[in-house]
Amino acid sequence: MPRSRDFRRITRSLRFRLTVGYALFFCVMLIGVGAVFRQKLETSLDTQIREALDQEWAGLRGYLRIENDRTYWYYDRDDPDESFFIERLRRVYFIADAQGHVLTDEQGNFQTSAAYEAIGRDSPAQIATVLNSKGRDWEVRKSSKGVPFLIRSGAVDDENHKAFFVAIGRSLADNKLILDKFTWTYVAVIPVVLLSGCLLGWFLAARALTPVLEVAQAANRISGSNLSLRIPSRGAGDELDYLIATFNRMIQRLESSFQQIRQFSTDVSHELRTPITAIRGQLEVALFTASTAEQYREAMLNSLQDVERLSQIVRALLLLSQAESGQLALQKTRLNLSDLVADVVDQFQIPYEEAGVQLTADLRQCFAEVDRIQIERMISNLLSNAMKYTPAGGEVEVALRSGPEALEIVVQDTGCGIPGNHLPHIFDRFYRVPGSGTAPAPEQGLGLGLSFVAWIVKAHKGTIEVDSTPGQGTRFTIKLPAAGVGSDTMELVRQSA
């Protein structure tokens, strides 16, 4: 049973499939090449023998004379070349009249060869067809022993222009032998080449898959505790290096996500522990020390405030989760953003006065197709964020400008600014710039405000830019499509320090 599992594992491996692919490719290629070469060889041999028969036919016309239904061969019998040519020509030949009667020479010898008799004489009908065509005729015929012959027949006239049937031929046995030898030799070579191809394919597949196996082994070693592990590039610049680079970027994103999750767990634990501890303390004090209705009332009032803070945290997390998963749909209507932004600014005037920060607005009439609730949340988050990070005596300005295709919402403060190394992360979920802000730590929240802002801008097919200088302030610039203008593409965030 284990051997069966090992065999199935090997046959299902990519290396085995690549090797089989190599073997099939070589097999098909060899068969195709062999068939083409065999056809070329057969055609070449056939052409050669036809040319030889044409030459012999031309020689026959020069040496043969037919007079009074008898044949006469005029050649120098003392010349070995001419004698050899006539002897070879008469190995396979047949001369007859239109009725199929075999002619004789001056010695009374019938003008037909034993080889031609073995393949069979032509019938009178066949002879008449050739003589009437006045052309040449080619035919492959086999002898009684199965030997193929190529026959070239035609008409030869005597001095009285009487047509006689003449046929000469050559054995195709040598051609068949050459073709058979080539075929069997090639067939014998194919298994050797296939075996070599399989071994080469197995070796090449192993070398090609080695980096992939290294990637798999490295991925297997990665866990939540060692996400800093990276796979070194081979430096070849090929697809595997691209795979390694992509894998490393994925691990980097996972490491960043894990860090955010750990930070989120820490923040949530802290944020939830503080009100829970306060609620428990208030209730314990009320339970053991309160003696009047007023003391119980005060304890319950303080507990309700902490419960409300818990509710706000849970609602914020739930809302952001719904937004990022696409469950929160926008309800867009045509609005005058000047009035909407002015209402939000008015709501923040009192908190800003208490913080000692001046809030001003420069608003122009702008219309856009937006979700009122989400735009209010976006402006509120930016103003709340600006107030937290702007010390007393500072200023925050909100500006609204319109253009032919887009409108701009600018929120600029004179606060502490954001260091350049934190700018790429300020829109990340649960991210908070450490060591900044004028409010106590519990008031800084979970770092979800700017994540909401980024999602709202993205949902409205807009862009957001951040320009910040430490110690001088920060400017958020949001561009939204004007009324009636849409965009299929969107750049979500561009940061500059």
LUMLO-760178 format. One record per residue (C-alpha): z, y, x. Coordinates in Angstrom, 2 decimals. Layout:
BEGIN
<<Z; Y; X>>;
...
% end
This chain:
BEGIN
<<0.00; 0.00; 0.00>>;
<<0.80; 2.54; 2.79>>;
<<-2.57; 1.73; 4.41>>;
<<-4.30; 2.41; 1.11>>;
<<-2.55; 5.79; 0.84>>;
<<-3.46; 6.64; 4.44>>;
<<-7.09; 5.74; 3.78>>;
<<-7.19; 7.91; 0.64>>;
<<-5.56; 10.75; 2.56>>;
<<-8.17; 10.51; 5.32>>;
<<-11.11; 10.32; 2.93>>;
<<-9.86; 13.34; 1.00>>;
<<-9.36; 15.43; 4.14>>;
<<-11.65; 18.35; 4.89>>;
<<-12.40; 16.89; 8.32>>;
<<-13.70; 13.65; 6.77>>;
<<-15.79; 15.53; 4.22>>;
<<-17.29; 17.75; 6.91>>;
<<-18.13; 14.68; 9.01>>;
<<-19.76; 12.96; 6.04>>;
<<-21.67; 16.17; 5.40>>;
<<-22.90; 16.18; 9.02>>;
<<-23.95; 12.53; 8.72>>;
<<-25.82; 13.06; 5.46>>;
<<-27.53; 16.12; 6.87>>;
<<-28.64; 14.22; 9.99>>;
<<-29.78; 11.27; 7.87>>;
<<-31.89; 13.39; 5.56>>;
<<-33.24; 15.42; 8.47>>;
<<-34.16; 12.32; 10.49>>;
<<-35.84; 10.62; 7.55>>;
<<-37.79; 13.77; 6.77>>;
<<-38.82; 14.34; 10.39>>;
<<-39.75; 10.68; 10.79>>;
<<-41.88; 10.70; 7.65>>;
<<-43.68; 13.85; 8.79>>;
<<-44.34; 12.51; 12.28>>;
<<-45.50; 9.14; 10.95>>;
<<-47.91; 10.87; 8.60>>;
<<-49.16; 13.05; 11.42>>;
<<-49.62; 10.00; 13.66>>;
<<-51.42; 8.07; 10.92>>;
<<-53.73; 11.00; 10.23>>;
<<-54.46; 11.42; 13.95>>;
<<-55.28; 7.73; 14.41>>;
<<-57.48; 7.73; 11.32>>;
<<-59.32; 10.83; 12.55>>;
<<-59.89; 9.25; 15.95>>;
<<-61.33; 6.04; 14.55>>;
<<-63.57; 7.93; 12.11>>;
<<-64.88; 10.11; 14.95>>;
<<-65.53; 6.97; 17.00>>;
<<-67.46; 5.39; 14.13>>;
<<-69.46; 8.60; 13.67>>;
<<-70.38; 8.46; 17.37>>;
<<-71.34; 4.81; 17.09>>;
<<-73.43; 5.60; 13.99>>;
<<-75.26; 8.30; 15.91>>;
<<-75.88; 5.80; 18.75>>;
<<-77.05; 3.18; 16.28>>;
<<-79.67; 5.58; 14.93>>;
<<-80.94; 6.01; 18.45>>;
<<-81.07; 2.35; 19.47>>;
<<-82.06; 0.66; 16.17>>;
<<-85.58; 0.40; 14.78>>;
<<-86.56; -1.37; 11.56>>;
<<-90.15; -2.53; 11.32>>;
<<-91.55; -4.92; 8.69>>;
<<-88.05; -5.81; 7.50>>;
<<-86.98; -6.79; 11.01>>;
<<-84.57; -5.05; 13.34>>;
<<-85.32; -4.14; 16.95>>;
<<-82.73; -2.90; 19.44>>;
<<-84.22; -0.69; 22.10>>;
<<-81.85; -0.33; 25.07>>;
<<-81.72; -1.16; 28.76>>;
<<-80.06; -4.56; 28.99>>;
<<-79.55; -4.08; 32.71>>;
<<-77.50; -0.93; 32.05>>;
<<-73.84; -2.03; 31.64>>;
<<-72.88; 1.09; 29.68>>;
<<-75.64; 0.68; 27.11>>;
<<-75.05; -3.07; 26.91>>;
<<-71.32; -2.54; 26.34>>;
<<-71.98; 0.11; 23.68>>;
<<-74.38; -2.16; 21.74>>;
<<-72.03; -5.11; 22.08>>;
<<-69.09; -3.09; 20.73>>;
<<-71.20; -1.63; 17.92>>;
<<-72.31; -5.14; 16.81>>;
<<-68.78; -6.57; 16.67>>;
<<-68.48; -5.40; 13.07>>;
<<-71.84; -4.62; 11.50>>;
<<-74.10; -5.52; 8.62>>;
<<-77.77; -4.65; 7.94>>;
<<-79.48; -5.51; 4.65>>;
<<-82.26; -4.36; 2.38>>;
<<-81.80; -2.77; -1.02>>;
<<-81.40; -6.18; -2.67>>;
<<-78.65; -7.23; -0.32>>;
<<-80.73; -9.59; 1.81>>;
<<-79.57; -9.65; 5.42>>;
<<-82.22; -8.62; 7.90>>;
<<-83.06; -10.57; 11.05>>;
<<-84.09; -9.43; 14.49>>;
<<-87.17; -10.54; 16.47>>;
<<-85.40; -13.78; 17.48>>;
<<-84.51; -14.56; 13.86>>;
<<-80.80; -13.76; 14.20>>;
<<-79.15; -12.44; 11.08>>;
<<-77.96; -8.85; 11.51>>;
<<-74.35; -9.42; 10.52>>;
<<-71.22; -10.21; 12.54>>;
<<-68.60; -12.86; 12.01>>;
<<-65.95; -10.15; 11.53>>;
<<-68.01; -8.53; 8.76>>;
<<-68.54; -11.90; 7.11>>;
<<-64.75; -12.32; 7.16>>;
<<-64.23; -9.14; 5.15>>;
<<-67.12; -10.03; 2.80>>;
<<-70.63; -8.77; 2.32>>;
<<-71.37; -5.81; 0.08>>;
<<-72.77; -6.62; -3.34>>;
<<-76.24; -5.39; -4.35>>;
<<-74.60; -2.89; -6.70>>;
<<-72.51; -1.44; -3.87>>;
<<-75.55; -1.31; -1.62>>;
<<-77.59; 0.46; -4.30>>;
<<-74.84; 3.04; -4.79>>;
<<-74.76; 3.87; -1.08>>;
<<-78.57; 4.02; -0.76>>;
<<-78.88; 6.25; -3.82>>;
<<-76.19; 8.65; -2.57>>;
<<-78.18; 9.30; 0.64>>;
<<-74.86; 9.98; 2.37>>;
<<-72.15; 8.16; 4.24>>;
<<-69.43; 6.08; 2.65>>;
<<-66.02; 5.16; 4.00>>;
<<-64.04; 2.15; 2.86>>;
<<-60.99; 0.23; 4.08>>;
<<-61.27; -3.52; 3.53>>;
<<-59.22; -6.49; 4.65>>;
<<-60.43; -9.74; 6.13>>;
<<-59.42; -13.15; 4.88>>;
<<-56.56; -13.05; 7.43>>;
<<-55.33; -9.69; 6.12>>;
<<-56.62; -7.62; 9.02>>;
<<-57.69; -4.15; 7.77>>;
<<-61.07; -2.72; 8.77>>;
<<-62.50; 0.76; 8.33>>;
<<-66.18; 0.48; 7.26>>;
<<-68.69; 3.29; 7.66>>;
<<-71.90; 2.62; 5.69>>;
<<-75.08; 4.55; 5.03>>;
<<-78.87; 4.38; 4.80>>;
<<-81.35; 4.00; 7.66>>;
<<-85.07; 4.44; 7.00>>;
<<-87.88; 2.51; 8.65>>;
<<-91.18; 4.03; 9.72>>;
<<-92.42; 3.85; 6.13>>;
<<-89.30; 5.73; 4.89>>;
<<-87.96; 2.62; 3.24>>;
<<-84.18; 2.76; 3.05>>;
<<-82.02; -0.07; 4.41>>;
<<-78.27; -0.53; 4.12>>;
<<-76.38; -0.40; 7.41>>;
<<-72.60; -0.73; 7.79>>;
<<-70.47; -0.66; 10.93>>;
<<-66.74; -0.91; 11.22>>;
<<-63.68; -1.08; 13.39>>;
<<-60.46; -2.99; 13.08>>;
<<-57.40; -1.01; 12.07>>;
<<-55.07; -3.63; 13.48>>;
<<-54.27; -1.53; 16.56>>;
<<-53.56; 1.51; 14.40>>;
<<-51.31; -0.55; 12.15>>;
<<-49.55; -1.97; 15.19>>;
<<-48.93; 1.51; 16.58>>;
<<-47.62; 2.76; 13.23>>;
<<-45.39; -0.28; 12.77>>;
<<-44.03; 0.05; 16.29>>;
<<-43.32; 3.73; 15.75>>;
<<-41.65; 3.00; 12.41>>;
<<-39.39; 0.24; 13.66>>;
<<-38.51; 2.17; 16.80>>;
<<-37.62; 5.20; 14.73>>;
<<-35.63; 3.09; 12.27>>;
<<-33.72; 1.58; 15.20>>;
<<-32.98; 5.05; 16.58>>;
<<-31.64; 6.43; 13.28>>;
<<-28.31; 4.48; 13.30>>;
<<-27.70; 5.52; 16.92>>;
<<-28.37; 9.16; 16.08>>;
<<-26.27; 8.94; 12.91>>;
<<-23.37; 7.39; 14.80>>;
<<-23.66; 10.09; 17.45>>;
<<-23.86; 12.72; 14.71>>;
<<-20.75; 11.33; 13.02>>;
<<-18.79; 11.34; 16.27>>;
<<-20.00; 14.84; 17.07>>;
<<-19.24; 15.99; 13.52>>;
<<-15.76; 14.46; 13.69>>;
<<-15.10; 16.23; 16.99>>;
<<-16.57; 19.58; 15.90>>;
<<-14.73; 19.43; 12.57>>;
<<-11.48; 18.83; 14.43>>;
<<-12.11; 21.83; 16.70>>;
<<-13.21; 24.03; 13.81>>;
<<-10.17; 23.12; 11.70>>;
<<-7.61; 23.46; 14.50>>;
<<-7.03; 27.20; 13.82>>;
<<-6.77; 26.45; 10.10>>;
<<-4.13; 23.79; 10.80>>;
<<-2.30; 26.29; 13.00>>;
<<-2.33; 28.77; 10.15>>;
<<-1.03; 26.07; 7.79>>;
<<1.73; 25.09; 10.24>>;
<<2.70; 28.72; 10.73>>;
<<2.76; 29.24; 6.98>>;
<<4.95; 26.16; 6.63>>;
<<7.44; 27.65; 9.10>>;
<<7.69; 30.91; 7.19>>;
<<10.60; 31.30; 4.83>>;
<<12.61; 34.12; 3.39>>;
<<14.68; 34.30; 6.56>>;
<<11.82; 34.67; 9.07>>;
<<9.17; 36.73; 7.34>>;
<<8.69; 38.66; 10.57>>;
<<6.69; 35.72; 11.97>>;
<<3.00; 36.51; 12.62>>;
<<0.08; 34.32; 13.67>>;
<<-1.63; 35.53; 16.88>>;
<<-5.32; 36.36; 16.60>>;
<<-7.81; 34.20; 18.52>>;
<<-9.88; 37.25; 19.49>>;
<<-13.14; 35.61; 18.41>>;
<<-13.82; 38.09; 15.63>>;
<<-14.99; 35.30; 13.30>>;
<<-14.02; 34.22; 9.80>>;
<<-10.89; 32.46; 11.05>>;
<<-9.66; 35.64; 12.71>>;
<<-10.31; 37.42; 9.42>>;
<<-8.29; 34.72; 7.66>>;
<<-5.45; 35.12; 10.17>>;
<<-5.46; 38.90; 9.79>>;
<<-5.46; 38.57; 6.00>>;
<<-2.62; 36.06; 6.16>>;
<<-0.60; 38.35; 8.44>>;
<<-1.11; 41.27; 6.05>>;
<<0.02; 39.07; 3.18>>;
<<3.17; 38.11; 5.09>>;
<<3.77; 41.77; 5.86>>;
<<3.53; 42.61; 2.17>>;
<<5.84; 39.73; 1.34>>;
<<8.31; 40.93; 3.96>>;
<<8.21; 44.41; 2.50>>;
<<8.67; 43.02; -1.02>>;
<<11.58; 40.86; 0.08>>;
<<13.19; 43.87; 1.75>>;
<<12.73; 45.87; -1.44>>;
<<14.21; 43.04; -3.48>>;
<<17.19; 42.77; -1.14>>;
<<17.63; 46.53; -1.24>>;
<<17.26; 46.45; -5.00>>;
<<19.89; 43.73; -5.27>>;
<<22.23; 45.79; -3.12>>;
<<21.57; 48.96; -5.13>>;
<<21.86; 47.24; -8.47>>;
<<25.06; 45.50; -7.39>>;
<<26.48; 48.84; -6.32>>;
<<25.24; 50.73; -9.38>>;
<<26.46; 48.11; -11.81>>;
<<29.72; 47.40; -10.00>>;
<<30.81; 51.04; -10.07>>;
<<30.72; 51.54; -13.88>>;
<<31.94; 48.00; -14.54>>;
<<34.90; 48.56; -12.20>>;
<<35.58; 51.91; -13.86>>;
<<35.42; 50.39; -17.33>>;
<<37.75; 47.58; -16.35>>;
<<40.16; 50.00; -14.67>>;
<<40.21; 52.33; -17.69>>;
<<40.83; 49.46; -20.06>>;
<<43.55; 47.91; -17.87>>;
<<45.30; 51.27; -17.55>>;
<<45.07; 51.80; -21.30>>;
<<46.30; 48.26; -21.93>>;
<<49.36; 48.47; -19.68>>;
<<50.30; 52.17; -19.66>>;
<<48.84; 53.91; -22.72>>;
<<51.43; 54.60; -25.38>>;
<<49.79; 57.15; -27.61>>;
<<46.57; 57.26; -29.62>>;
<<45.31; 60.13; -27.46>>;
<<45.66; 58.05; -24.29>>;
<<43.79; 55.16; -25.89>>;
<<41.13; 57.56; -27.09>>;
<<40.68; 59.03; -23.61>>;
<<40.40; 55.55; -22.06>>;
<<37.78; 54.48; -24.61>>;
<<35.84; 57.74; -24.14>>;
<<35.70; 57.22; -20.36>>;
<<34.66; 53.59; -20.87>>;
<<31.89; 54.61; -23.25>>;
<<30.53; 57.02; -20.66>>;
<<30.39; 54.24; -18.08>>;
<<28.79; 51.90; -20.65>>;
<<26.13; 54.56; -21.29>>;
<<25.40; 54.68; -17.56>>;
<<24.96; 50.91; -17.56>>;
<<22.60; 51.20; -20.51>>;
<<20.54; 53.84; -18.74>>;
<<20.16; 51.60; -15.68>>;
<<19.10; 48.60; -17.76>>;
<<16.68; 50.67; -19.86>>;
<<15.09; 52.16; -16.73>>;
<<14.56; 48.74; -15.20>>;
<<13.18; 47.31; -18.43>>;
<<10.85; 50.27; -18.98>>;
<<9.45; 50.11; -15.45>>;
<<8.96; 46.35; -15.73>>;
<<7.04; 46.78; -18.99>>;
<<4.94; 49.57; -17.48>>;
<<3.96; 47.60; -14.38>>;
<<3.18; 44.44; -16.40>>;
<<0.89; 46.35; -18.77>>;
<<3.09; 45.92; -21.83>>;
<<3.64; 49.67; -22.18>>;
<<0.51; 51.19; -23.74>>;
<<-0.24; 54.90; -23.64>>;
<<-0.50; 56.88; -26.88>>;
<<-2.89; 59.63; -25.85>>;
<<-3.45; 62.80; -27.87>>;
<<-5.06; 66.14; -27.07>>;
<<-2.25; 68.48; -25.98>>;
<<-1.75; 71.90; -24.49>>;
<<0.05; 71.01; -21.26>>;
<<1.27; 74.57; -20.85>>;
<<3.53; 74.24; -23.90>>;
<<4.65; 70.73; -22.93>>;
<<5.59; 71.67; -19.36>>;
<<7.30; 74.86; -20.58>>;
<<9.54; 72.80; -22.92>>;
<<10.58; 70.48; -20.07>>;
<<11.28; 73.43; -17.75>>;
<<13.48; 75.04; -20.44>>;
<<15.52; 71.83; -20.71>>;
<<16.28; 71.95; -16.98>>;
<<17.25; 75.61; -16.78>>;
<<20.98; 75.02; -17.45>>;
<<21.36; 72.08; -14.98>>;
<<19.54; 74.12; -12.35>>;
<<21.83; 77.12; -12.91>>;
<<24.85; 74.87; -12.51>>;
<<23.39; 73.51; -9.23>>;
<<22.67; 77.05; -8.00>>;
<<18.92; 76.42; -7.74>>;
<<16.31; 78.81; -9.14>>;
<<13.65; 77.18; -11.36>>;
<<10.44; 79.14; -12.07>>;
<<7.15; 78.28; -13.77>>;
<<3.58; 79.56; -13.43>>;
<<1.71; 78.01; -16.35>>;
<<-1.82; 78.49; -17.59>>;
<<-3.45; 77.20; -20.74>>;
<<-4.69; 73.64; -20.08>>;
<<-5.74; 70.92; -22.51>>;
<<-5.83; 67.20; -21.73>>;
<<-5.79; 63.78; -23.38>>;
<<-2.34; 62.52; -22.38>>;
<<0.68; 60.59; -23.61>>;
<<3.27; 63.27; -24.40>>;
<<6.32; 61.08; -23.80>>;
<<5.09; 59.80; -20.44>>;
<<4.03; 63.24; -19.19>>;
<<7.45; 64.60; -20.16>>;
<<9.08; 61.75; -18.27>>;
<<6.87; 62.46; -15.25>>;
<<7.76; 66.18; -15.14>>;
<<11.43; 65.41; -15.79>>;
<<11.58; 62.91; -12.92>>;
<<9.96; 65.38; -10.51>>;
<<12.26; 68.24; -11.55>>;
<<15.32; 66.01; -11.41>>;
<<14.29; 64.76; -7.98>>;
<<13.67; 68.33; -6.72>>;
<<17.08; 69.49; -7.95>>;
<<18.85; 66.61; -6.15>>;
<<17.28; 67.41; -2.80>>;
<<17.36; 71.21; -2.96>>;
<<20.61; 72.87; -1.80>>;
<<22.24; 75.77; -3.66>>;
<<20.30; 78.99; -3.24>>;
<<17.00; 77.14; -3.04>>;
<<13.99; 77.47; -5.31>>;
<<11.82; 75.05; -7.32>>;
<<8.48; 76.16; -8.79>>;
<<6.31; 74.41; -11.34>>;
<<2.66; 75.48; -11.53>>;
<<-0.10; 74.41; -13.90>>;
<<-3.72; 75.20; -13.06>>;
<<-6.98; 74.19; -14.74>>;
<<-10.41; 73.32; -13.38>>;
<<-13.78; 72.25; -14.82>>;
<<-13.09; 68.54; -14.41>>;
<<-9.38; 68.27; -13.56>>;
<<-6.11; 70.10; -13.95>>;
<<-3.28; 70.34; -11.45>>;
<<0.46; 70.11; -11.91>>;
<<2.33; 71.27; -8.83>>;
<<6.09; 70.87; -8.31>>;
<<7.25; 72.57; -5.12>>;
<<10.79; 72.94; -3.75>>;
<<12.51; 74.47; -0.73>>;
<<14.75; 71.47; -0.20>>;
<<15.48; 69.27; 2.77>>;
<<11.99; 67.71; 2.82>>;
<<10.98; 64.13; 3.51>>;
<<10.54; 62.73; 7.04>>;
<<7.02; 61.57; 7.79>>;
<<8.01; 57.92; 8.33>>;
<<9.34; 57.76; 4.75>>;
<<6.37; 59.39; 3.02>>;
<<4.31; 56.17; 2.71>>;
<<7.19; 54.50; 0.84>>;
<<8.54; 57.11; -1.54>>;
<<6.55; 55.71; -4.46>>;
<<7.70; 52.16; -3.76>>;
<<9.96; 50.61; -6.30>>;
<<13.71; 50.94; -5.49>>;
<<13.00; 53.01; -2.39>>;
<<15.35; 55.89; -1.55>>;
<<15.17; 58.15; 1.48>>;
<<18.42; 57.52; 3.35>>;
<<20.69; 60.34; 4.46>>;
<<19.24; 63.00; 2.16>>;
<<20.12; 64.60; -1.12>>;
<<22.84; 66.97; -2.15>>;
<<24.30; 64.87; -4.93>>;
<<26.85; 62.10; -4.49>>;
<<25.42; 58.64; -3.94>>;
<<25.94; 57.37; -7.50>>;
<<23.91; 60.29; -8.81>>;
<<20.89; 59.37; -6.70>>;
<<19.97; 56.49; -8.98>>;
<<18.03; 53.36; -8.07>>;
<<14.94; 54.97; -6.61>>;
<<12.87; 54.32; -9.73>>;
<<11.97; 57.90; -10.63>>;
<<8.98; 58.31; -8.32>>;
<<7.82; 54.78; -9.16>>;
<<7.62; 55.94; -12.78>>;
<<5.73; 59.06; -11.70>>;
<<3.19; 56.97; -9.75>>;
<<2.64; 54.62; -12.67>>;
<<2.21; 57.47; -15.17>>;
<<-0.35; 59.20; -12.94>>;
<<-2.22; 55.92; -12.45>>;
<<-2.19; 55.17; -16.18>>;
<<-3.78; 58.59; -16.85>>;
<<-6.46; 57.92; -14.16>>;
<<-5.19; 60.73; -11.99>>;
<<-4.11; 61.21; -8.38>>;
<<-0.91; 62.39; -6.75>>;
<<-0.53; 63.97; -3.34>>;
<<2.66; 64.66; -1.37>>;
<<3.00; 67.32; 1.29>>;
<<6.44; 67.62; 2.90>>;
<<7.96; 69.27; 5.94>>;
<<11.54; 68.34; 6.88>>;
<<13.86; 71.30; 6.48>>;
<<11.30; 73.39; 4.55>>;
<<10.58; 71.53; 1.34>>;
<<8.23; 69.21; -0.52>>;
<<5.21; 69.76; -2.74>>;
<<3.94; 67.21; -5.28>>;
<<0.38; 67.87; -6.53>>;
<<-0.81; 65.86; -9.54>>;
<<-4.42; 65.97; -10.67>>;
<<-5.27; 64.72; -14.16>>;
<<-8.68; 64.57; -15.86>>;
<<-9.29; 67.55; -18.13>>;
<<-9.91; 67.00; -21.84>>;
<<-13.08; 64.96; -22.33>>;
<<-13.36; 63.95; -18.67>>;
<<-12.81; 60.34; -17.66>>;
<<-12.84; 58.49; -14.36>>;
<<-13.51; 54.83; -13.74>>;
<<-12.17; 55.00; -10.23>>;
<<-8.89; 56.41; -9.09>>;
<<-7.07; 57.04; -5.88>>;
<<-3.40; 56.66; -6.69>>;
<<-1.55; 58.17; -3.80>>;
<<-2.43; 60.20; -0.75>>;
<<0.39; 61.33; 1.48>>;
<<0.44; 63.92; 4.24>>;
<<3.40; 65.01; 6.29>>;
% end
